[in-house]
Amino acid sequence: MESVSNAVTLALGLLVRLLLPVGLTLGVAWLLRRLDRRWRAEATGQIPAARSLQVLRCWVLNDCPEEQRSRCAAYQQQGTPCWQLFRDHHGRLRTSCLDCEVFRLSPVAEAVRG
């Protein structure tokens, strides 16, 4: 009876030792492929990218003149949210960005508040 118990223990140990890492690896590979498909779909325009959800633009809100817009980093890089471009030298958001309506209406700010 003890030999059967030892055999069952050995079999369970091998299953856990072999199948668990293989299962985890397959699960991670599946998730990465799914993420890659989503990124490819965003790149080809089949689905909108998350950053395109920002509809309100700071230069529209602040009614910036055309000559000021041409020098503005946010206007030149319209695919990047303005608060990402105007971080301080430590990488933190400016206080003026935290109080800005463009940031407060963004999905990022809603997630932080939620």
C-alpha positions as CSV (number, residue, x, y, z in Angstrom):
1,M,0.0,0.0,0.0
2,E,2.9,2.3,0.7
3,S,4.3,1.7,-2.7
4,V,1.0,2.8,-4.3
5,S,1.0,5.9,-2.2
6,N,4.6,6.7,-3.2
7,A,3.8,6.2,-6.8
8,V,0.7,8.5,-6.7
9,T,2.8,11.1,-4.8
10,L,5.6,10.8,-7.4
11,A,3.1,11.1,-10.3
12,L,1.4,14.1,-8.8
13,G,4.7,15.7,-8.2
14,L,5.8,15.2,-11.8
15,L,2.4,16.6,-13.0
16,V,2.8,19.7,-10.9
17,R,6.5,20.1,-11.8
18,L,5.9,19.7,-15.6
19,L,2.3,20.6,-16.4
20,L,2.1,23.8,-14.3
21,P,5.0,25.6,-16.0
22,V,3.9,24.4,-19.4
23,G,0.3,25.6,-18.7
24,L,1.5,28.9,-17.5
25,T,3.7,29.4,-20.5
26,L,0.9,28.5,-22.9
27,G,-1.4,31.0,-21.1
28,V,1.1,33.8,-21.3
29,A,1.8,33.1,-24.9
30,W,-2.0,33.2,-25.6
31,L,-2.3,36.6,-23.9
32,L,0.7,38.0,-25.7
33,R,-0.7,36.9,-29.1
34,R,-4.0,38.5,-28.2
35,L,-2.3,41.7,-27.3
36,D,-0.2,41.6,-30.5
37,R,-3.4,41.2,-32.6
38,R,-4.9,44.2,-30.8
39,W,-1.8,46.4,-31.4
40,R,-1.7,45.4,-35.1
41,A,-5.4,46.3,-35.4
42,E,-4.8,49.7,-33.8
43,A,-1.8,50.3,-36.1
44,T,-3.8,49.5,-39.2
45,G,-6.7,51.7,-38.0
46,Q,-9.2,48.8,-37.7
47,I,-9.9,49.8,-34.1
48,P,-9.2,53.2,-32.5
49,A,-6.1,53.5,-30.3
50,A,-6.7,54.5,-26.7
51,R,-4.9,57.8,-27.2
52,S,-7.3,58.9,-29.9
53,L,-10.0,59.1,-27.3
54,Q,-8.8,62.5,-26.3
55,V,-11.2,64.8,-28.2
56,L,-10.7,68.1,-26.5
57,R,-7.5,69.8,-27.5
58,C,-5.7,72.3,-25.3
59,W,-5.1,74.8,-28.1
60,V,-8.8,74.8,-28.9
61,L,-9.7,75.2,-25.2
62,N,-7.2,78.0,-24.7
63,D,-8.0,79.6,-28.1
64,C,-4.3,79.8,-29.1
65,P,-3.5,81.9,-32.1
66,E,-2.0,80.1,-35.2
67,E,1.6,81.4,-34.6
68,Q,1.6,80.1,-31.0
69,R,0.2,76.8,-32.2
70,S,3.1,76.3,-34.7
71,R,5.6,76.6,-31.8
72,C,3.6,74.4,-29.4
73,A,4.8,70.8,-28.8
74,A,1.3,69.6,-28.1
75,Y,0.1,70.9,-31.5
76,Q,3.0,69.4,-33.3
77,Q,2.5,66.0,-31.7
78,Q,-1.2,65.7,-31.7
79,G,-1.2,61.9,-31.2
80,T,0.3,62.4,-27.7
81,P,-1.8,63.9,-24.9
82,C,-0.5,67.4,-24.0
83,W,0.0,66.6,-20.4
84,Q,2.5,63.9,-21.4
85,L,4.6,66.4,-23.3
86,F,4.7,69.0,-20.6
87,R,6.0,67.0,-17.6
88,D,8.6,68.5,-15.3
89,H,12.2,67.4,-15.2
90,H,11.3,64.6,-12.7
91,G,8.6,63.2,-14.9
92,R,5.7,64.4,-12.8
93,L,2.7,66.1,-14.2
94,R,2.5,69.9,-13.8
95,T,0.0,71.3,-11.3
96,S,-1.5,73.3,-14.1
97,C,-2.1,70.1,-16.1
98,L,-3.9,68.5,-13.1
99,D,-6.3,71.5,-12.9
100,C,-6.7,71.7,-16.7
101,E,-10.1,70.8,-18.2
102,V,-8.4,68.8,-21.0
103,F,-6.8,66.5,-18.5
104,R,-9.8,66.3,-16.2
105,L,-12.0,65.2,-19.1
106,S,-9.6,62.5,-20.3
107,P,-10.1,58.8,-19.7
108,V,-6.9,58.7,-17.7
109,A,-8.1,61.3,-15.2
110,E,-11.4,59.5,-14.9
111,A,-9.6,56.2,-14.1
112,V,-7.4,58.0,-11.5
113,R,-10.5,59.5,-9.8
114,G,-12.6,56.3,-10.1
